[in-house]
């Protein structure tokens, strides 16, 4: 039985979390409303929410009474949203792409991550930030940045910078890709696969691929969601990667192989449930909306924890890494599709 002290503790904890959580929720609602404006519609609500949160933090500061709710939104709600992402995909949809397409997706993901980390090392960009930019570029934008940070352990400014990079370059790709299929002599399925394997956010892939027709749109969406499925092994692999000398020197305790983050296992479990159980179209639509909204709330909270002065000190080089990574994944995926698909 639940005793009175447990109930009191729960009420006290809720009272502490509520103010900051309500602020993050309101920012998410405002971001969703602003996205309906014509000139703002190309920007994801997650990016808008993060920008609003950053503006509030750097203009008005963050009162102490908000702190616990902001951290709850940034950490717990974010992980719940990543689990819910798994309900957008089934193993049957992954298999429908075919072995060659899946190999192309995996090759693009892994080679982009390796390329990005090595370029960052050459440009002397901090390794934690480089890994976050790499994760966001090679999997699914903002969601994979924050998922990867569970094992990378970057600062909030690292996460914000990486999210900004993948959002900006993903938006550029979303606008550019629909202009290229005829020039590059891609049919609908090839264009869908290219978009799904190269563009960062799920919403950006949908927006770009469906401009070339229903077949391209469906192919792009399934390819992108299959790429999202690779988030789980990527996060585990990042946790097992050797650290640079600087990172090892900063760590006092010996490094152990990390346990799988619970939300990564939850993501795989959610995909398994969606593959076995039949979820109605209406319920699935609501779950997709809820996933996007929770991600937006989490990014709003992240913005409210971000100091712009610290971001400015990062300089231009990480953005250059992000741009080169985005170009690489686009060119590599296109070459593989032309040669093998």
Secondary structure, DSSP 8 states (H G I E B T S, - for coil): ---HHHHHHHHHHHHHHHHHHHHHHHHHHHHHHHTTSGGGTTS-HHHHHHHHHHHHHHHH---GGGHHHHHHIIIIIHHHHHHHHGGG--HHHHHHT-HHHHHHHHHHHHHHHHHHHHHHHHTT--HHHHHHHHHHHHTTTHHHHHHHHHHH---HHHHHHHHHHHHHHHHHHHHHHTTTTTTTT--HHHHHHHHHHH-SSHHHHHHHHGGG-HHHHHHHHHHHHHHHHTHHHHHHHHHHS---HHHHHH--S--------HHHHHHHHHHHHHHHS---HHHHHHHHHHHHHHHHHHHHHHHTT--HHHHHTT-SHHHHHHHHHHHHHHHHHHHHHHHH-
